[in-house]
Amino acid sequence: MAVRVARGLGVSKLIGTAALAICAFGPPAWSQGMTQGILSPPANVRPPELKNVGIEQHLDEQIPPALVFRDETGKSVQLGDYFGKKPMILNLVYYQCPMLCGEVLSGLESALRVLKFDVGKEFDVLTVSFDPKETSEMAVAKKAEFLKRYGRSGAAQGWHFLTGSAASIDALTKAAGFQYQYDSKSGQFAHATAIMVLTPEGKIAQYYYGVEFAPKDLRLGLIQASQNKIGTVVDQVLLYCYYNPDTGKYGAIIGRVLQLSAGATVLFLGTFLVVMFRMGSMTAKSQRLISDRRPTTND
């Protein structure tokens, strides 16, 4: 059910609805005092499939420059080859993900299209697969898809789609605080969603969560990172992508989002109607009082 709803309405719209509900009514009682966000309960209360899945914020952590990957052409590269020139966005996905990785890439590309900054000029993007079985052919296909959407000249030299060995992936994801796990039954990965902004030297300056990213926030993050400024820890609102053994399906955990948004909608409408009813009653009462106090004239 959750997967069908996600595909029909759009994951990003659901997250937006939930965010509006939270802003209007505050977080639910069970999340009070938690710094991990409404969709990131502690590991001991997560489903077993997500016990080791999450994102730790390693601000000011150096991404190891000597790690070896392959670019979309199959050429061996070191991450340090991309360091030292301009700020970067690091995007950890896997290219055959059936759900959220595509949403993250789409959300990132949509935000980048709004920015006046150009990929390959003011900043670069490193999209790295955390599945060691994925190939350069998959990377080049994914790159072609998103460069076509982005549609700006010079982006091919600045948006890199990488694949790598298990050892390189493990070292990179640990440095980035990106925790995921493989499910042998489904042959897929359970993971959360986020992008990271890096300084020109490859240090983590900021995290952005979800599948949609505000262009003005990204712009500010890139400007600050270009000046080697490190951001502050932000509250995590994690969206998980995993295989659910109870349903036998692979999708996003959006049940809480749907329940929260639906509940918030009902609460909002109910509150609105009550307020309007009371205002109407007060107005009618005031009119009666005014009418009663008017002097009467005798003919």
N, C-alpha and C positions, 0 to 999 in steps of 0.2 A: 504494500500500500504506500509506504513512504517513498519508494523508488518511483512509482507511477506518478505520485503527486509532484515529486521533484522534477520529473521530465516534463510534466504538463505545464507547470506554473513557472519553472525556472528557479534554480537554487538561489541565485542572487536576489530575486524578488522576495523569496521567503526570508532571507537574512535581513533584507531591508525592512520588511514588515515587522520582524521581531525587534529590530533595533529601534524602530519608531515606538513600538509598544513599551520597550524598556525605558526609553527616554520619557515617555508620558507618565508611566506608572511606577517606575523603579523596578529593580530586580526582584524576582520572587523570593519568598522568605527563606527557602532552603539555600539560596546563594549568598545571603548576607554574610559579610565578613570574609568571603573568599576572594582572593586576589587573582584567581586563575580565569575568571570569566564565567558566564552563565552556561556555556556549553563545554566546560572543561572541569568536570568534577574530579576529586582526588582519585588517584590510581586505585585505591582500595574499594571504590564504589563504581568504577567503570566496568563495562562488560569485559570478560576475560580476554576477548580478542583485542581490546584496547589498553590492556594493563601497562604495556611498555610503549605506548604511543603518545606523543605530545611534542611540544616545542619549548625548549628552555632558552631563555634569552641570554646569550653570551656576548653582551655588548663589549666592545673594544677587543674582542678576541680576534687574533690574526688567523685568517684563512691560510693554511699551509701553501706557500707558493710552489713548492717542489712536487706537489701531487701531479701525477701524470694521467691525462685523459686523452680521448680521441675527439677531434672536431668532426663536423658533419661530412668532411671529405675523407675521413679515415686517418688523417694526419695526426701523429702523436704530438701533444702539446702539454706544457706545464701551466698550471693556473697562474703562476708568476708571469707568464708571457703577456697576460692581460692587465697586469698591475703597473702602477707607476705613472699613468697618464691622466686618467679621468675617473670619476666615481662610477660605480657599477651597481646594477641590481642583480642579485643572486636569486634564482628561481629553481627550487628543487621539485622535480616532478618525475613521472615516468610516462613515456610516450604512448603506451598501450593501456593506460588507465581508462576504465570504462565510465568514469564519473567525474570526479572533482578536478583532476589535473587539467583537463580540457577547459573547465570553467575558470580555473585560475589563470591559464594562459590567455583566455578570451578577455577576462577582466583586466589583466595587465595590459594587453594590447589596446583595449578600449581607452584605458587611462593614458597610455603613451601617445595615442592619437590626438588627445586633447592638448597635451603639453606642447609649448612652443619649442622646447628643447628637442633636438633630434638624436635618435639612437645612432651611434657611430661618430657623432660630433661632440656634443656636450657630455655624453655618458655612454656606457656600454651595458649590455645585458648578457648575463651568463645563465642559460637554461641548461641544467645538468640532470640527466636521468640517474635515479638511484637504483635502477634495476640493472645489474651487471650483465644480464642476458640480452639487453637491447643493443641494437646495431647502429652503425653509422648511416645505413640506408633509412632506418626509421627516423634518425635525427634530421637527415636532409629533407625528408618528406615533411616533417613537422615544421622545419624552418621555412620551406617554400610556402606552406599554408599560411603562416603568420606574417611573413614578409609581404605576401600578396594582400593580406588584410590591412597591414600597416601602411603600405603604399608610399613610403618616402625613399627617395634615392639615398644611397650611401648606407642604408640600414644593414645590408648584408655584411658589411665590414665591422659592424658593431654589435650585432645580435648573434651570439654563438650558441649552438646546440651541441652539447657534449655527451659522450658516453664514456664509461670507464670500467676498470676492474673492481672486484668486490673490495679489495684492500684500499684503493683510492677513494671509493664511495664511502666506505666506513670511516675513513679519516676525515673526509670532508663533512659528512653529516654529524659526526661527533663534535667537530669544531664549531659547526653552525647551531648545535643544540637540536637538530632535527631528528626525532625519534620515530621509528616506524617498525613494522614487523611483517614478515611474509606469512601468508596463509597457504599451506600446502594443499588444502582441500580445493580451494578456488583457484589457486595459481596466481593470486593477486596480492597486493600489499594493503595493509591498513596504515593510514597516515593522516596527518592533519594538514592544514593549508596555511601558507604564509609566504611572503617574500622578504628579502633582506636587502638593505642598502649598504654598500661597502664604500669605504674611503678609497682613494686612488691606490693606496698601498695594500688594500685588501683586508682592512679591519672592519668588523661589523659595527655599523653606526646606528642602525634602526631596524625594527621589525614592523611589518604590516600584515595583519591577519585577515583571513576571509578569502573571498573570491572576487571582490570588487574593491578598487583602491581609488581614493579621492585624488584627482590630479594635483590639486593645490598642496596636499600633504606630501605627495611624491616629489613635487618640485622643491618644496622646502627641504625635504630630506636629502635630496641630491645636492642642493646648494650647500647645506651644512656639511655633508660628507666631503664635498670638494674642498672644504676648508679644514678637513680633518677633525671636525667636531663630532663627538659621540652623543647620541641621543639618550633619553632616559627610558627606564623600564615602563612599558605600557601594559595595560590590562589585556589579558588574552581572552578573546571570544573565538574559541576553536570550533571548526567544523570538521568532523571526522568522516573519513571515507573508508569503509571496511565491508568484509563479507559477513553477513549475518547467518549463522548456522541455523537459527530458529526458522527463518523464512527461506533459506537456501538461495538468497539473492545478495547481490553486491550493490551497495549504494551508500548514500549519505545518511548520517544520523540527523534527521530533521524533525523527529517526533516532538521534541521539546519546543522547537521553534514553532511548529504548527499549533501545538496546544497553547503556547504562550501568546501567539499572535491572535488566535481565535478567542481565547479568554480575554485578552486585552481589548479586542474589538467589542465583545459583548459588554465588558465593563465600561468601556468608553461610551457606548450607545446608551447603556443604562444610566450612567452618571449624567450624560447630556440630557436625557429625557427627564430625569428627576429635577435637574437644575432648571430646565425650561419650564416644567410644571410648577415648580416653586415660584419662579419669577412671574409666571402668568397669574398664579394665585395672589402673589403680593401686589401685582399691578391692579388686579381686579379689586382687591381689598382697599387699596389706596384710592381708587376711583370712587368706590362706595363712600369712603370717609369724606372725600372732597365733596361729593354730591350731598351728603347729609349735612355738611357744614354750610352749604350755600344758603344765603338768606332767601326766604320765600317772599314773594310780592303778592299783595292782595289787590284784586281788581276793584 
